[in-house]
């Protein structure tokens, strides 16, 4: 699948899985800069880059006063690429205290439209559906990493996750606000563990396309086509996104 000028990309990455580059780098910042510049050059000034900057800030303690997410300052827990974009001038970040997304480019402002939910209606993965030319790019991350998989779980009324609300404070531009946040979670059972492999295997070479880069792989797909495919599969079989029923019988 070709990435073109004016496209938007949701990028998940694990650079270490690609092996050592042929050029000299000294740290994560440098490799993130290289990939950022390559992708921005391909997308052009009408394109947009999105990347996860998850923090799970409301899940670390039961003391509400200590559940604090600073949109501008709280560091990502999920890799250097999102952090690199987050720290750039003119980048934006969603207000999600659990699974925030950062964006840079023409339509990054869509991140500001998120409702107080991570995987329910109005979540960031729901809002991203408003972008017509959005693609998913997994760099060194397997095809099984499907960013909106738990939003699909919510829409399919699956049995392996349930609605839960977390409380805490969100800080933005030095203003602190108490928030009750909707974040569906999996049951603490083996059968409820998330599993994107079954969906990815069905979509591979049809909607998800694979290429080799270095010692690893990259996967690219159209956000809308993959979302439609995953939702249809999950409505037919809600267990397709989890380890599943056979494990449930053992527990």
C-alpha positions in Angstrom: 0.0 0.0 0.0 1.4 3.4 -1.0 1.6 6.3 1.4 0.9 9.5 -0.5 1.1 13.3 -0.1 -1.7 14.6 2.0 -2.3 11.3 3.8 -2.6 11.0 7.6 -0.8 8.2 9.4 -1.4 6.6 12.8 2.1 5.2 13.6 2.9 2.5 16.2 6.6 1.7 16.4 9.2 -0.5 18.0 12.4 0.6 16.3 14.5 -2.1 18.1 12.7 -4.8 16.2 14.0 -3.3 12.9 17.6 -4.0 13.8 20.5 -1.5 13.6 20.4 1.2 11.0 23.1 1.6 8.3 23.7 5.1 9.6 25.1 6.2 13.0 22.7 7.1 15.8 23.4 7.8 19.4 20.0 7.6 21.1 16.2 7.1 20.7 15.8 10.8 19.9 17.9 10.5 16.8 16.1 7.5 15.4 12.8 9.1 16.1 13.9 12.3 14.3 15.0 10.3 11.2 11.7 8.5 10.9 9.7 11.7 11.6 11.5 13.6 8.9 11.1 10.8 6.4 7.4 10.4 7.0 6.7 14.1 7.1 8.6 14.5 3.8 6.4 11.8 2.2 3.1 13.3 3.6 3.9 16.9 2.8 2.5 20.0 4.4 -1.1 18.7 4.1 -0.4 15.4 5.9 -0.6 14.6 9.6 1.3 12.2 11.9 -0.4 10.6 14.9 1.3 8.4 17.5 0.4 6.9 20.9 1.6 8.6 24.1 -0.2 6.3 26.6 0.3 7.0 30.3 -2.4 5.1 32.2 -2.3 8.0 34.6 -5.6 7.2 36.3 -4.9 3.6 37.0 -1.8 3.8 39.2 -3.4 4.4 42.6 -6.8 4.5 44.2 -6.0 7.9 45.7 -7.9 10.2 43.4 -5.7 13.2 44.4 -2.7 11.4 43.0 -4.3 10.5 39.7 -3.0 13.4 37.6 -2.5 13.7 33.9 -0.8 16.8 32.6 -1.6 17.0 28.8 1.5 19.2 28.2 4.0 17.5 30.5 3.2 13.8 31.4 5.6 11.6 29.6 4.5 8.7 27.4 5.1 5.1 28.6 5.0 3.6 25.2 8.1 4.5 23.3 10.2 7.3 22.0 8.4 8.2 18.7 5.3 9.5 20.3 7.4 11.4 22.8 9.4 13.0 20.0 6.3 14.2 18.3 4.7 15.3 21.6 7.6 17.6 22.4 7.7 19.3 19.0 6.4 22.8 18.6 2.9 22.9 17.1 2.1 19.3 18.0 -1.1 18.6 19.9 -2.2 15.9 22.3 -5.5 14.4 23.3 -6.8 14.9 26.9 -7.0 11.1 27.5 -5.4 10.3 30.9 -5.0 6.7 29.9 -4.3 6.3 26.2 -3.5 9.8 24.9 -2.5 10.4 21.2 -0.2 13.1 19.9 -0.5 14.6 16.5 1.5 16.9 14.2 0.2 18.3 11.0 -2.9 19.6 9.1 -5.7 17.7 10.9 -4.1 17.2 14.3 -6.7 19.4 15.9 -9.2 16.5 15.7 -7.5 15.3 18.9 -9.2 18.1 20.7 -12.6 16.7 20.0 -12.3 13.6 22.2 -15.1 12.9 24.7 -14.4 11.6 28.3 -13.9 8.0 27.1 -11.0 5.9 25.9 -13.0 3.3 24.0 -16.6 4.4 24.0 -18.5 6.6 21.6 -16.6 9.9 21.0 -13.3 8.3 21.9 -10.2 9.3 19.9 -10.5 6.2 17.6 -14.1 7.2 16.9 -13.0 10.8 16.1 -10.2 9.6 13.8 -12.9 8.1 11.5 -13.7 11.6 10.4 -10.3 11.8 8.5 -10.8 10.5 5.0 -7.3 9.6 4.0 -6.1 8.0 7.3 -3.7 5.0 7.2 -2.2 2.8 9.9 1.5 2.2 9.8 3.2 -0.3 12.2 7.0 0.0 12.2 8.5 -3.0 13.8 5.2 -3.7 15.5 3.2 -6.8 14.4 0.0 -6.7 12.3 -1.8 -7.8 15.4 -1.4 -4.4 17.0 -4.7 -2.9 15.9 -5.1 0.5 17.5 -8.9 0.6 17.7 -9.4 -3.0 18.8 -11.0 -2.2 22.1 -13.3 0.4 20.6 -14.4 -2.5 18.3 -14.9 -4.5 21.5 -17.1 -1.8 22.9 -19.2 -1.6 19.7 -19.6 -5.4 19.5 -20.8 -5.7 23.1 -18.2 -8.4 23.8 -18.3 -10.5 27.0 -14.6 -10.2 27.9 -14.5 -6.5 28.7 -16.7 -4.4 31.0 -17.3 -0.6 31.5 -15.3 1.0 34.3 -14.8 4.6 35.4 -11.7 6.1 36.8 -11.4 9.4 38.6 -8.6 12.0 38.7 -7.4 15.3 37.5 -6.4 16.6 34.1 -4.1 19.6 33.8 -4.0 21.6 30.6 -2.4 25.0 30.2 -2.0 25.1 34.0 -5.8 24.6 34.6 -6.6 21.5 36.8 -10.0 19.8 36.4 -11.5 16.8 38.1 -12.7 14.2 35.6 -14.6 10.9 35.8 -13.1 8.9 32.9 -14.7 5.9 31.0 -12.2 3.2 30.3 -13.5 -0.3 29.6 -11.2 -3.0 31.0 -10.7 -6.7 30.5 -11.7 -9.3 33.1 -8.7 -10.6 35.0 -8.9 -14.0 33.3 -6.8 -15.7 30.7 -9.8 -16.0 28.4 -10.2 -12.2 28.4 -6.7 -11.3 27.3 -6.6 -9.2 24.2 -5.5 -11.0 21.0 -5.3 -9.2 17.6 -3.7 -12.1 15.8 -6.9 -13.7 14.6 -8.1 -10.4 13.0 -4.7 -9.6 11.6 -4.3 -13.1 10.0 -7.7 -12.7 8.3 -6.9 -9.2 7.0 -3.3 -9.8 5.9 -2.7 -9.3 2.2 -6.3 -8.1 1.8 -6.4 -5.0 3.9 -3.1 -5.1 5.9 0.0 -5.2 3.7 3.5 -6.3 4.8 6.9 -5.1 3.7 10.4 -5.8 5.1 12.5 -3.1 6.7 15.9 -3.9 8.0 15.6 -7.0 10.2 11.9 -6.5 10.8 8.6 -5.8 9.1 6.3 -2.9 8.6 2.5 -3.2 8.1 0.3 -0.6 6.4 -3.5 -0.5 6.1 -6.4 1.9 5.4 -7.9 2.9 8.8 -11.5 2.9 7.5 -11.3 -0.4 5.6 -9.6 -2.2 8.5 -12.1 -0.7 11.0 -15.1 -1.8 8.9 -13.6 -5.3 8.5 -12.8 -5.7 12.2 -16.2 -4.5 13.4 -18.0 -6.9 11.0 -15.9 -9.8 12.2 -16.3 -8.9 15.9 -20.1 -8.5 15.6 -20.2 -12.0 14.0 -17.8 -13.3 16.7 -17.0 -11.0 19.6 -14.4 -13.5 20.9 -12.2 -12.9 17.9 -10.4 -10.1 19.7 -9.6 -12.1 22.8 -7.9 -15.4 23.8 -11.4 -16.8 23.9 -13.9 -19.4 24.9 -11.7 -22.5 25.1 -9.6 -20.7 27.8 -12.8 -19.6 29.5 -13.8 -23.2 30.0 -10.5 -23.9 31.8 -10.9 -21.0 34.3 
